[in-house]
């Protein structure tokens, strides 16, 4: 498991199969693609990957690659 404040900075340090723990509200496509390329085993986001505030297709590259993406439960 690897923690990071910035998703794009964390992704290059991930080893294949490692879990990324991020805090990235409205996960953008560039950051999501960096997670996909890192071939991590999954990602846990402490913020909502899609808040609903704006259209956001960022998480889809991660999910399409078969990498689980879990958001922290909302109150």
Buried (B, 14 or more C-beta within 10 A) or exposed (E): EBEBEEBBEBBEEBEEEBBBBBBBBBBBBEBBBBBBEBBBBBBBBEBBBBEEEEEBEBBBBBBEBEBEBEBEEEE
